[in-house]
């Protein structure tokens, strides 16, 4: 299955399409600046730097739906990610992942990889989805699962 035609907007307002990432292995994550899992930015950045040249992208979507943990503006989010974690992977506009205004990307991801007991709802910040080069969602990771858990599934996808 190819990546679906879904419009995306970067923090800086630049528009792209999910299909722009065709042929790459993707890790899509909903992020927040004031979450207990926020230190995962460091792990995600390290993993990204390690294997980005092999066709890997982290796509980060700030979300304020969980405890109001991403209240800042686009500029504030960008400044935080740069100054605290030197993030260089793509950061997108603040995004709803649940509810009636859930972004089409998250509607797709949740349908393709439901959570525990088949529930589709995102439970918290730093839920992650791994997508292979063919555009298939191959794994959904709980917020507490970090780069080590992802790496074991990621490396075979990059090698294959």
JODAMO-V197425 format. One record per run of one state. SS is the DSSP state (A for helix, B for strand, O for the rest). FROM is the first residue (numbers start at 1). LEN is the number of residues. Records with the same first field share a line. If there is no record, write none. Layout:
SS=FROM-LEN ; FROM-LEN
This chain:
O=1-6 ; 11-4 ; 22-3 ; 32-8 ; 55-1 ; 63-11 ; 86-4 ; 93-11 ; 113-3 ; 119-9 ; 132-5 ; 142-5 ; 160-1
B=7-4 ; 15-3 ; 25-7 ; 56-7 ; 90-3 ; 128-4 ; 137-5
A=18-4 ; 40-15 ; 74-12 ; 104-9 ; 116-3 ; 147-13
